[in-house]
Amino acid sequence: MVGSDDIETSKAFYDAVLGELGHKPGVIDPKGRCFYFTPTGVFSISKPIDGEVATCGNGSTIGFSAEDPDAADRWHAAGLAHGGTTCEDPPGIRPGAKGDLYIAYLRDPFGNKICALHRMK
């Protein structure tokens, strides 16, 4: 779950980026939270329960699995087109402890750091 002060803005952003990874649009529940249900998990967006302004976690990153580097690139482009900003290095291959990874990083419209990741074969 990530925090947002504007669920509709965040939903439009995440509908776009997660749609590029093959996921259906988010569903708003009666409490105004947005949920994305996948075969491997659930991702959600909510206004902070304490009523304070939403903030991003320093050092936090939420990752989404990409089928291939092209999907990660489309994810990144959709994010930029829907109010996200690029961060870290440009999308590309990075060495990992268990092999190379193709990673694309973004910050969503409320500063939450996210990435699309594909494990290279």
C-alpha positions as CSV (number, residue, x, y, z in Angstrom):
1,M,0.0,0.0,0.0
2,V,1.1,3.5,-0.8
3,G,-0.3,6.8,0.5
4,S,-1.9,9.4,-1.6
5,D,-3.7,12.7,-1.0
6,D,-5.7,12.3,-4.2
7,I,-6.9,8.8,-4.9
8,E,-8.3,9.6,-8.4
9,T,-5.0,11.1,-9.6
10,S,-3.1,8.1,-8.2
11,K,-5.6,5.7,-9.7
12,A,-5.2,7.2,-13.1
13,F,-1.4,6.9,-12.8
14,Y,-1.4,3.3,-11.5
15,D,-4.1,2.2,-14.0
16,A,-1.7,3.4,-16.7
17,V,1.5,1.8,-15.4
18,L,0.0,-1.4,-14.2
19,G,-2.1,-1.7,-17.4
20,E,1.3,-1.8,-19.3
21,L,2.1,-4.9,-17.2
22,G,-1.2,-6.6,-18.0
23,H,-3.2,-5.7,-14.9
24,K,-6.8,-4.6,-14.8
25,P,-7.8,-1.1,-13.5
26,G,-8.0,-0.6,-9.8
27,V,-11.2,-0.9,-7.9
28,I,-12.4,1.8,-5.4
29,D,-13.9,0.4,-2.2
30,P,-16.6,2.1,0.0
31,K,-13.8,3.7,2.1
32,G,-12.3,5.4,-0.9
33,R,-9.2,3.1,-1.2
34,C,-8.1,1.7,-4.5
35,F,-7.1,-1.9,-4.9
36,Y,-5.4,-3.9,-7.7
37,F,-5.8,-7.6,-7.5
38,T,-3.4,-9.9,-9.3
39,P,-2.8,-13.7,-9.3
40,T,0.3,-13.0,-7.2
41,G,-0.8,-10.3,-4.8
42,V,-2.7,-7.1,-4.0
43,F,-1.5,-3.5,-4.4
44,S,-3.5,-0.6,-2.9
45,I,-3.6,3.2,-2.5
46,S,-5.1,4.9,0.5
47,K,-5.3,8.3,2.1
48,P,-3.4,8.1,5.4
49,I,-5.7,6.8,8.2
50,D,-4.4,9.4,10.7
51,G,-5.6,12.3,8.5
52,E,-2.1,13.7,8.0
53,V,-0.6,14.4,4.5
54,A,0.6,11.4,2.6
55,T,4.4,11.1,2.5
56,C,6.8,8.7,0.7
57,G,9.1,6.4,2.7
58,N,12.7,7.3,2.5
59,G,14.5,4.2,1.3
60,S,11.3,2.4,0.3
61,T,10.7,1.1,-3.1
62,I,7.7,-1.0,-4.3
63,G,8.6,-3.3,-7.2
64,F,6.4,-4.7,-10.0
65,S,7.3,-7.7,-12.1
66,A,7.7,-7.0,-15.8
67,E,7.5,-9.8,-18.4
68,D,10.4,-8.4,-20.5
69,P,12.5,-5.2,-20.9
70,D,10.0,-3.8,-23.4
71,A,7.2,-4.1,-20.8
72,A,9.4,-2.2,-18.3
73,D,10.0,0.5,-20.8
74,R,6.3,0.9,-21.6
75,W,5.6,1.0,-17.9
76,H,8.1,3.8,-17.5
77,A,6.8,5.8,-20.4
78,A,3.2,5.4,-19.2
79,G,4.3,6.6,-15.8
80,L,5.9,9.7,-17.2
81,A,2.8,10.4,-19.3
82,H,0.6,10.2,-16.2
83,G,2.4,12.5,-13.8
84,G,5.3,10.4,-12.6
85,T,8.9,11.5,-12.6
86,T,12.0,9.5,-13.4
87,C,14.5,8.7,-10.7
88,E,17.7,6.7,-10.3
89,D,19.4,5.8,-13.6
90,P,17.5,5.5,-16.8
91,P,15.8,2.1,-17.4
92,G,18.4,-0.5,-18.2
93,I,20.3,-3.6,-17.2
94,R,21.9,-3.7,-13.7
95,P,23.9,-6.5,-12.1
96,G,22.2,-8.4,-9.3
97,A,23.3,-10.9,-6.8
98,K,21.5,-13.7,-8.7
99,G,22.0,-12.4,-12.3
100,D,21.3,-9.3,-14.3
101,L,18.1,-7.3,-13.8
102,Y,16.4,-4.9,-16.2
103,I,15.0,-2.2,-14.0
104,A,13.0,1.1,-14.6
105,Y,12.4,3.4,-11.6
106,L,9.7,6.1,-11.2
107,R,8.2,8.3,-8.5
108,D,4.4,8.4,-8.6
109,P,2.6,11.8,-8.4
110,F,2.9,11.7,-4.6
111,G,6.6,10.8,-4.5
112,N,6.3,7.1,-3.8
113,K,9.3,5.3,-5.4
114,I,8.3,2.3,-7.6
115,C,10.1,0.1,-10.1
116,A,9.4,-2.4,-12.8
117,L,11.8,-5.3,-12.8
118,H,12.6,-8.1,-15.2
119,R,15.2,-10.9,-14.4
120,M,17.3,-11.4,-17.4
121,K,18.0,-15.0,-18.5
